[in-house]
């Protein structure tokens, strides 16, 4: 029964993506089937084997050590602000983003990261049936973030067709930036965060192959990575430190606004309808949660968290999941955790549109026109990742 629901869920997700396809006759199903098989194999490897445990533990250890290093700087500047035994979210979860941002900057400056992104992208292009640029962009989105990634392909933005531009933007919304992965690991189990990163990478290719199929001519598939303006090492450090701090402050501000707004809306709905807004959304998303393999007894609460993520952002939903008074089974926690690790929410439409528009106004307007379709596709990616995990848990 459990596997039957999961298989049905995969079919439904693929069908929903196919319904929104811009050219159904051009869809290539062979790469899609191969990538779903790869997703299942990687999920089994990461979650159900000794080798997977070793990989996850190693990655978690690295990030835990990075967070410890980051806490040294945070404690020096903000030490004494919190009462003993307290751990303010901004200090312990958001500010470490600054340090991880610096590490990414160093890897960029030493040309290690661009080389790695290009190599993995070229390898992926052999599997997904897409162009080299699309494959590189998906990896780069994971490494440097959903807005910064467009700077690396700045020269090619103005030359891209609407179809190729959609794929690039969809990858940016389906993945998350490595700079905030450590923050996620303080709220969710690291094994689910790492698994989601891998699944979403392939899931983005699967869904865009259905929604947005097209052929890339070899003459058009030139991967030319933009070299950023040459900086000294310390200029680079200053830039990435400030960028990381901006991200931490922006996320903090969004959390204040969204959590306060959600609290106010819930209160109003409880007064008027004797049900919170989040519970109402939970009922709407419950069928999706059930399709992902979550038991019917937990589907409404799970649906509420899923809806919260899409309406606000993943941080608000993760805080709700980790701090709320829920009694989810371990399997449901795993499925929900994987679903939450992506940028698939309404605010990302504005972020991606703004990023592209700042580099090419014409293409930014194109992105704005298919913004809702971007969110639709990225949400299907998250649902598909949750279903794949439900098969192996």
Protein Blocks (a to p, Z undefined) as FASTA:
>chain_A
ZZmmmmmmmmmmmmmmmmmpcblklpcfklmmmmmmmmmmmmmmmmmcfklmmmmmmmmm
mmmmmmmmmmmmmmmmmgokacghiacfklmmmmmmmmmmmmmmmmmmnommmmmmmmmm
mmmmmmnopafklmmmmmmmmmnopklmmmmmmmmmmmpcfklmmmmmmmmmmmccfklm
mmmmmmmcfklmmmmmmmmmmmmmmmmmmmmgcdddfklmcccddddddddfklmmmmmm
mmmmmmmmmmmmmmmmmmmmmmmmmmmmmmmnopafklmmmmmmmmmmmmnopafklmmm
mmmmmmmmmmmmmklmmmmmmmmccdbdfklmmmmmmmmnccbdfklmmmmmmmmmmmom
klmmmmmmmmmmmmmmmmmmmmmmmmmmmmmZZ
